[in-house]
Amino acid sequence: MNSKYLIGEKLKEAVLSVLPIALIVFLLCLFFVPVESGLVLSFVIGTVMIILGMALFTIGADVAMTQIGSHVGAKMTASRKLWLVLGLSFLLGVIITVAEPDLQVLATYVPAIDTGALVITVSVGVGLFLVVSMLRILFVIPMKWILLFFYGVVFVLAFLSDRNFLSVAFDSGGVTTGPMTVPFIMAIGVGVASIRSDGKAKSDSFGLIALCSIGPILAVLFLGFLYESNTAQTSSILVSAFHSSVDVGSEYLSALPDYLWEVATALFPIVIFFLVFQFLALKLPRRQFRVILIGILYTYVGLVLFLTGVNVGFSSLGYVLGQNLAGGNLRWILIPLSMLMGWFIINAEPAVHVLNKQVSDLSAGAISENMMGRTLSIAVSAAMGLAMVRVLTGMPILWFMALGYLIALALTFVVPPTFTAIAFDAGGVASGPMTAAFMLPFAMGISNAIGGNVMTDAFGLVALVAMMPLITVQIMGAVSVIKSKERIAAQNIVSAFGDDETIELWEVS
Amino acid sequence: MELYYVLGIVDRNREEELRKICRELRLTVVLTNYGKGTATSEHLLLYDLKEMPKSIVGTIVTGPSMRQLMRAAKKKMYIDIPGNGIMMAIPMKSVSGGKNLAYFTDGQDLGGAAPSMKFKYELIVVILNEGYADTVMDAARKGGAAGGTILHAKGTGGQTAEKFFGVSLAEEKDMIYILAPTGKKSDIMKTINQNCGTDTEVRAISFSLPVSEVAGLRRLEEES
């Protein structure tokens, strides 16, 4: 029940999150879809690495990333200097997004735009929108108006822009908010809230992720105007061929140094920032400082294992699996199958646990981690179903997006603001590395096999995953409000004492 | 009339069990706070980083209900076994408003007159600057404390809250609850004051509340 060591607890959590989806895929490969055994072996190794990586990463995120974020948030608000708050927000938004491993994954799939340009543009987009979120909090502007305004801008641009860029633009919005950015940005919000004494502090601590996912969409749409779109260049995934078990091992060994380096460069700016901040302003007690440093180490090892596992073990198999499944004559089965995968894959996203915990903490248990988890499962399951419909029929992404966001934004007028903020955060959180590195290649494989346009049909899957939670979480919020209203039924209490009397209990017998 | 403010501190994953017991006793006021347990040694803190999330469930009960609640918690949650949690009853002296009193005690067995003024245990409450909970716990352990629970709090002191644009700012504070036998209390409070007093950066102040009944401190009882 209660493991003595934290690592044991987190491992158990990781196993429970990853195993269901891994089992489904494994059984599919074993009995229904012929796939090269090397790929399956590689997938099994990947699963083990993902489990280990996720356990270490969640510990690291807990004790290092969230701590740094909330200290920074608290300290900069306490400084009461507007330029410092805005400047730091922008800087942090940029360096944390450059560090985001998901973004790197997405950037490599997109052939039409230069990888470096994409990463920088998106990072600046996030930085600017972190500034917008801070301004929103400081000047007490309701979340829904901000969302309405910026999504309005997004859709106007979307109608004007090139269809080929549209799916990618929406996807990058979901993808940027991954395992690095989510704990950090959410923690900044919590930090700001922690030193506030006004009533809105709680609901304001959410919503940062939501705004930060708009930045990338706008950034990529702008890039789309600048770059000549090149439809001849369709994105593709290199599927490794394994001749023996040794090939699988060497594939992992050759990939590992890349990720060791990639994650190191990604974490570097944050670590430097933290050190400077610690010595100049924060001055944490030594012990707390040491714990954070150890936490960063956990984060590093965890992310390296996780990303290597996902990218080597999962993405090739996802692609091949999609291709082979689409080849059969039972295409319709792809829809329920994807929905099933969606239901379970959301639990394997590391950032989701951070969100669920944050939500449960800030609501003091009123919204439990389980409740949040189930709501997200429903959302992602529905999103995967819709994504498959799109892959199979080639319906334009804009229809789905416009309708979905219309519903989501309409709900903001019905639902309490806290839930709106949580819902839009959840949207950014739900679409993480698992979606980008497994479900997206899966959809690309299918699209390729049935001869669809990968750029427009397969992409957009992440965007749908990011959109559905906006609807389901807000509905959960509405339901919980109705329920709590039922509970507080007016009571007619008759008392022997007057109503403005202070009753000395010990004198009453 | 006896009325108690009962605090139950349990692991976060057992909070629901405790709340269920409260529901079964038809307690009308049940408030939950989140806190964390204190790591027992530096070793544990560094290599395992265990934070031990805790739930602090507070409820207002009459004397008979308090004893029922303690019994139920012992029977169903084995709360008197060390490590399973802790529960304490702090006597309340007055309540404002007749309707409120009736609401608190709705459906409960009233009873008894004033609570006994002999307190075997006391609850030490420490208020300190955020982040120094470990320093305070180290000091408290020197004075004989077995453990404590840390809560995050905001300080909104004497002067009115400062405004920064549309946001009002508060100081960040931590609070620590330490339950101790009355005999040990002053040692613990003394060591806290000596090591983390208001002249240090911790700026800890501590005071104690009377505790009428306790469950879950068996180890301490044996020691004393």
Interface residues (C-beta under 8 A of the other chain):
Chain A: M1 N2 Y5 L6 I7 I59 D62 V63 A74 T77 A78 R80 L82 I137 L138 F139 V140 V192 S194 I195 R196 S197 D198 L284 P285 R287 Q288 R290 V291 I294 G295 Y298 D361 A364 G365 Q491 I493 V494 S495 A496 F497 G498 D499 D500 E501 T502 I503 E504 L505 W506 E507 V508 S509
Chain B: M1 E2 L3 D11 N13 E15 T32 N33 Y34 E42 L45 L46 D48 L49 K50 E51 S55 M92 K93 S94 V95 S96 G97 G98 K99 L101 A102 Y103 D106 A113 A114 P115 G131 Y132 D134 T135 H152 K154 T156 A161 E162 F164 F165 G166 V167 S168 L169 A170 E171 E172
